[in-house]
Amino acid sequence: MLATTCAFAGGSMFSGNSVGEQLVGGGVRAAGAGGTGIALADSMSFHSGNPALIALATRTMFRMSGHVAWWGTSADGRNDTDAETVWQDVGVYLPLSSVWKIGLVAEPTRYADLATFGQRTAVFNDTNAVHYEQRDVWQNGTVDLRIENAWRIGDRAALGIGAVYTIMRNANRHTIDLDQHVSSSYYLDASYRQVETYRGWTADIGAFARITSKLSAGVVYRPRGSGEWTYEFQKSQSDSVNKSERTGGSPGNVKAGISYAFSPRLIGLADAHLGQWEQGDLGALADAKASEPPVNPLFLAAGIERTPERSPVRPGFNNWGIRGGVYYRQHYWPEQSGAAVEEFALTFGLSAPFIGSTAYLHWAGEVGQRGFDEDKLGARETFFRTSIQIEIAEQWFQKQKPRLPQ
C-alpha cells in the first residue's frame, strides 16, 4: 500500500509529459495579436507558420526571438510558482528574385522543463513503514528545421512549400530517495532514466490570396510526418542501457486564417488551427499513460492591429505598431487518458523602429489560464509570458540595377 503525505511541483504541470508546453508560434508580432497572421502580409513582418508569406518580402530579412514565462499552479489545495526562459525562433529569408524567395528557419514548437517531488510512505506486508522522497524530472522539446521556398503570383497571391525536419526529444528521470534511517541492503535507493528521440521529415504547404482590396485569406497544410523513434532505458545500479528503435510519425495540422483592413492602418485577424494526432505520434512515454487515442488539438484566435506608418518624415509614435488579441486552445494530455487541457489567454504587443525604418523590435505579452476543469485534471494554472524579437530587413545579397545617367 502506498500513502502520499504531500507533493509539490515546479514548472507547468501540463508539460510533464510527451506533449510539453505548446508554444503559440508564428513570431512575436503574431503572438501579440493572439497568434493570428496566417493571412497577414506586409513589409514589416509575417507569420512564420505560412511559407507563402515570405514571397511578399521585399528585402533580405533576419529575425531572432525568445520569451520568459511565469506560472502560478494550484493542485490539491497546494500552490506553486515557477519561471522559464526559452528561445523562440531564428530565421533568415532571402529574396532570390522578384518572384522567388527562400527561408532558412529553426523554430521550437514545444518545450518542458518540469520537476516534481513528494514525501511518501510505503507499507509492506511485513508492516514495516518506509519513508522516502519521490522525484521526477521531465525535459521535453521539439524543434522544426525548415527550408522554405515561395513564389509570388502577381500582386494578389503567393504559394509556398517548406521541407521540415523535426527533432523531438522526451526525457524522464524517476528517483526514489529513501530516508537515511531505513536505507540498508534490504531497502535501497532506486532510479531510472528514459530518453526517447524522434527524427523525421514532413512538409508545410501554404497559400495566400488577396480576395479583395480589404480581405485576404491564407491556409497551411502539414501532413503527418514520417521518421524513426529511438528509445533508451537505464536503471540505477546498472551501467547497461536498453535501446530500441521503431518507425513512427509526427503530428500533422491544418491552419487557416483571414485578415480584413478596416482602414489602411487598422487590420482585423482571425485564425483556426486543427491538429491531426495519432497513437504513437508522441512516443512511448505518452502511450504508456494513455489507453485511448489522443484528442486532436484545436486553436482559435482573433486579433486586431494598428500598423505603423513607417514614415521617415513623421517620426515618433506613429511609426509604432500596436496590437491585441485573444485565443482559445485545447490540447491532449496523456496524464488523463482522453482528457484535453483547455486554455484561454489575452495578448497584447508593440512594434518599435529599431534602426531607422528597416528594423523593428517586436514585443508581446500573454496572460491566461490553463486547465479549466481542476476536478477532472487535478490542477489549474495561470500564466504570463512575455516575448521579444528583433527583425532586421536590408538589401543584403540583392543585386541593384545600375542607373544610366540622364
N, C-alpha and C positions, 0 to 999 in steps of 0.2 A: 504494500500500500504506500502511496506517495502523498505527502501533505505539503502544501505550499504555505509559507508564512508571510512572504512579501516578495514583491518584484518591482523593478524599475526599468526604464528604457531610455536610451539616448538616440537621437535621430528620429526620422519619420517612422512611425510604427508600420505604415503601409508600404515601406520599402524593404522590409526584411523578408524578401522572397525573390524569386527569379524575375518578377515584374520590375521591381525597382521604382525609383522616383521618376515618374514620367515628366519630361520637360516639354514646355509649350512648343518650342522650336520656331523656325522661320526668321530669327533675328530679333534684335531688341526693339526695333521700330514696330514689328508685328506684335511683340509681347505687350507693348504699351496700348495697343488697340484690341486687346482681348485675344491675341493670337490670330487675328484675321489678316488678310492680304493676299490670298491666292489669286485674286483678280485685280490687284492694285499694281500699276506700273507707272513709274515716273523716273526722273533723272536722279532723285535723291537716294532712294534705296528700294529694295524689293523683298518679298517673302522668299527666302531661300528654299522653301519646300516645293516651289513650282519652277522647274528648269526652263520653261518657256520664257519667263520674265527677263532672263539675262539677255535675250535677243534685243531688248529695248534699251539696254545700257549703251550710252554714247561714249563712255570713257573706260579706260582700264581702272578696275576697282579692287581695293583691298579692304577686308573687314575682319575684325577680331573682337571677341566679346567674352564676358564671364558674368557670374552672378554670385550674390551672397543671399542665403535664405535662413530664416529663423522659424522654429516650430514651437507651439505650445500643445502638449499632448495630455489628454485625460483618459485614464483606463482603470476600471475597477476602483474608482474613488481616489486614485493617485494622479499626480500631475508631474510633468517634467518639461524642460525646455532644452533646445539644442540648436546649433547653427552649423552651416557648412559653406564652403567656397568652392565653386565649380566653374571651369571654363565652358563656354557655350559653342562657339564655332570659330573657325579660321577659314578664310576663303580668298581666292584671287580669281578675278573674272577678266578675261581678255577679249576685246573685240578684234577678231582677225580680219574682218571686212565690215562693210556697212550692213551686211545681211547675216553673216555667220559669227557667232560668239561662242566661247568656251569658258568653262569654270572648273576650278580645282578646289574641292571643299572637304574639310574634316569637321564633322558635327556630331556631338553626343546626343543620343535620343532618350537615355535614361541613366540614372545614377543612384547608388545606395551605399551608405557607409554607416551602418547601424550596429549598436552594441546593446545587449540586454543582459541583465543579471538578476538573480533571485536567490533568497535564502530558503532552503528546502530541508525537509526531514524525510528520510526513508525508514520504514518499519518493516523488518523482515520476519520470517516465520519463527525465528528464534527470539523474537520480541526485542532484539537489540535495535535501538533507535540511533540512526547515523545522521548527523547534521552535515550539510555540505552546501557549497555555493555553485550554482549552475550559471555558466556564462556562454553566450552565443554572440558571434560576430559575423555579420553579413557584409560583404563588399562586392557589389554588382555594378555592371556598367555595359553600355552598348555604344559603339561609335560607328558611324557611317562615313566611309571614304568614297567620295563621288567624283567622277569625271563627267562633266555635262557639256552637251552641245545644243545650241539653239539657233533657229533660223527665223528671221523676220520675214513676214509675208505682207508686203505693202506697209501701210501705216496703221492697219487696223487689226492685225493678227500675228501670232507667233506660235511656233511649235518647238518643243524641247524634249530631249531624251538624255538620260544620265545612266551610266553604268555605276552600280552601287555595290561596294564590297563591305559587308557587315561583319564586325567583330563583337561578339557578345561573350562576356565572362561573368560567371557566378561563382562566388566563393563563400564557404561557411565553415567556421571553426566552432566546435562544441566542446566545452570543458566542464568537468565535474571536479571541484576542488574540495576535498574532504577537510573537515575540522581536524586540526592538529592532534586533538585529544583521541581521535578514533583512527587516525592514519596508521596502518600497520601492514604486515604482509598479507593479512586477510582482507582488509579494506584498502584499496589503492586508488589514488587519483587516476582519472581517465580523461582522454580527449580524442577527438578525431577531426580530420580536415577533409573537406570535399571541395574540389575545384572542377568546374566544367567550362569548356570554351567552345563557342561556335564560330566558324568562319565559312562564309558563303556569299554567293552573288545574287543580286536581283537588279531591277531597273526602275527608274522613275520616268514616266511618260506624261508630259504636260502640254497643255494648250491654253492660249489666251486669245480673247477676241474683244474688240470694241464694237458692241452691238449698235449703239447709237453714240452721239456726241457726249452723252452723260453716263450711259450704262455700259459696264464691262463685265465679263464673265471669265472664269478660269476653272480648270479641272486638272487633277493629277491622279494617275493610277499607278500603284506599285503592286505587282503580282507577288505571291508568296515566294520567298527566296529558296534556294537550294544550296546545301552545303554539308558540312560534317561536324558532328559533336565529338569532343574528346572529354572523357570523364576520368578523374583521378580521386582515389580514396586512400587515406593513410591513417592508421591508428597510432595512439601513443604506445610507447614501449616497443615500437617496431620501426625498422628502417626501410621496410619494403613498401612500395606504392603500387596499389592495384590500379591498372589503367585499362580502359576500354574505349572503343570508338564505334560510332554508328552514323549513318546518314540521317539528315533531318532537314528542317526548313526554318525560315524566319517569317514572322507575321507580315501580311500584306495590308494595304489600305487603299481607300478612295477618298479624295479630298475635292471639294467643290466650293466655289465662292463667287460673290458678286460685289461690285463696287458701284456707287452712284454719286455723281458730282452734283450736289445741291447748288453749288456755285463754283467758280474757278478754283477756290481755295478751301472749300468745305466738302468733305467726302464721307459718305456712309458706307460701311462694310459689313458683310455677313458671310460666315464660313460654316461648313459642316464637314466633319471627318468621320468615317466609319472604318474601323479595323476589321481585318479578316484573320482570326487566330484559330489554330487547330491544336489538338492534343499533341504534345511533343515540341511545339514551337518555342517553348520557354525552358526546355531542358528537364533533366531527370529530377532535379531538386524541387521543381514546381509540380511535376507529375506525381511525385511521391506523396504530396499533400492533398492533391485534388483527385477525387474519384469521378467527377463529372467533367464534361467538355468545357473549355474556357468560355467565358462570356465575351462577346465581341465588344471592344471599347467604342465609345461614342464621344464626340467632341462637337459642341455647338457654341458659336461665338458671334458677337456683334460688336462693332466699334465705330467711332467717329473721329475724324481728324481734320484739324485746320493745318494745311500745308504751309511751309514757309514761302515767303515772297521771293527770296533769293535775289535780292536787288543790291548791287554794289552802290547804288545811288542813295538808297534809304536804309542805312544800317540800323541795328537795334532789334527790338522785339519782333518786328515784322518779319525778320528772317529766321525766327524760331518756329518749329513745328510743335503743335500741342495735340494730344490725342487721349482718348479714354475708351474703355470697353468693358465687356462682361463675358464670362464664359462658364459653361456647364460641361462637366466631363464625368463619365463613368468608366472605370477600368477594372479588369479582372484582378482578383486577389486569391491566390491558391490557399491561403491560411483557412479560409472559409469556403469550402467547395461549393461552386455555383453562385457565390456571392459577388457583388460588384460594389466597389468603393465609389461613392458619388462625391463630387467636388464642385464647389461654386466659388467664383472669385471675381472681384472688381479690379480693373487695371487702369493705369494712367502712365503717361510718358511725355517726354520732351525731347526735342532735337535742337541743338545749337550749333551754329557755324564754328568750326574749329580752326581752320586755316583758310582765310578768305571765304569763298563760296563753293569751293570744290571738296571740302572735307567737313564731316559732321560728327558730333558727339551725341549719340543716342542714349537716353536713359529711360528705364521703365520700372514700375513698381507693381506688385501684385499682392493683394490681401484677400484671404478667403478661408473657407472651412472645408475640411475633408472628413468623410465618414459620418453622414447624417444619422444613420441608424446605429447608435452606440450600443444598444442592447443586442443587436444581431452581430455586429462586427467586433465588439469588445473594446473599441477605442474610438476617440474622436480627436481631430486636430484642427487648430487654427494655424495659419502660416502667413508669413510675409516674405516676399522675395524681391530683391532689387537687382537690376541688371544694368550693365553699361557696355557700350560698343563704340569703337572708333571706326569710321568708314572714310577712306580716302579715295577720291576719284580724280585721276590725272590723265594726261595724254601720253602715258608711257607706252613704249613699243608700237606706237602708231605712226605711220608714215604720213607726212604732211605734203600735200600737193604744192609744188613751187608756184609762186605767183609771178606772172610775167609783168614787167614794168609797163605802165601805160604810155 
